[in-house]
Amino acid sequence: QVQLVESGGGLVQHGGSLRLSCASPDITLNTYNIGWFRQAPEKAREEAREGVSCVNSDGSTYYADSLKGRVNISRDNAKNMVYLQMNNVKPEDTAVYHCATVVLNCVYAVGPNAIGFASWGQGTQVTVSS
């Protein structure tokens, strides 16, 4: 099991910004497809997992339509980190955000029917106040 560690969540006001970070002591992140998915507290089932963004090992990026223009995924290869920058956040963005290795092309790992997540961390809570 690959260990992934998310950080950067917290309480943020509607319209604010924050950056989530993903690190791993086990793998070199830029050799994997890495995605972010979120799970709202009232939706604990796997079916309620929404893919937010994903970066393939080749650097191509994908975003959920509902978040396009408000989020940006990036990698820092020197630090072995993957980031998710979230801007203009909304109350409906409140969720636990997880980074994960993705075994399919990232095109399948975004949106409400995202699939392909293999290993993920404990997540980081993002709470947006209205």
Secondary structure in CASP SS format (residue, H / E / C, confidence):
PFRMAT SS
TARGET T0000
AUTHOR 0000-0000-0000
METHOD secondary structure of the structure
MODEL  1
Q C 1.00
V C 1.00
Q C 1.00
L C 1.00
V E 1.00
E E 1.00
S E 1.00
G C 1.00
G C 1.00
G E 1.00
L E 1.00
V E 1.00
Q E 1.00
H C 1.00
G C 1.00
G C 1.00
S C 1.00
L E 1.00
R E 1.00
L E 1.00
S E 1.00
C E 1.00
A E 1.00
S C 1.00
P C 1.00
D C 1.00
I C 1.00
T C 1.00
L H 1.00
N H 1.00
T H 1.00
Y C 1.00
N E 1.00
I E 1.00
G E 1.00
W E 1.00
F E 1.00
R E 1.00
Q E 1.00
A C 1.00
P C 1.00
E C 1.00
K C 1.00
A C 1.00
R C 1.00
E H 1.00
E H 1.00
A H 1.00
R C 1.00
E E 1.00
G E 1.00
V E 1.00
S E 1.00
C E 1.00
V E 1.00
N C 1.00
S C 1.00
D C 1.00
G C 1.00
S C 1.00
T E 1.00
Y E 1.00
Y E 1.00
A C 1.00
D C 1.00
S C 1.00
L C 1.00
K C 1.00
G C 1.00
R C 1.00
V E 1.00
N E 1.00
I E 1.00
S E 1.00
R E 1.00
D E 1.00
N C 1.00
A C 1.00
K C 1.00
N C 1.00
M E 1.00
V E 1.00
Y E 1.00
L E 1.00
Q E 1.00
M E 1.00
N C 1.00
N C 1.00
V C 1.00
K C 1.00
P H 1.00
E H 1.00
D H 1.00
T C 1.00
A E 1.00
V E 1.00
Y E 1.00
H E 1.00
C E 1.00
A E 1.00
T E 1.00
V E 1.00
V C 1.00
L C 1.00
N C 1.00
C H 1.00
V H 1.00
Y H 1.00
A C 1.00
V C 1.00
G E 1.00
P C 1.00
N C 1.00
A C 1.00
I C 1.00
G C 1.00
F E 1.00
A E 1.00
S E 1.00
W E 1.00
G C 1.00
Q C 1.00
G C 1.00
T E 1.00
Q E 1.00
V E 1.00
T E 1.00
V E 1.00
S E 1.00
S C 1.00
END
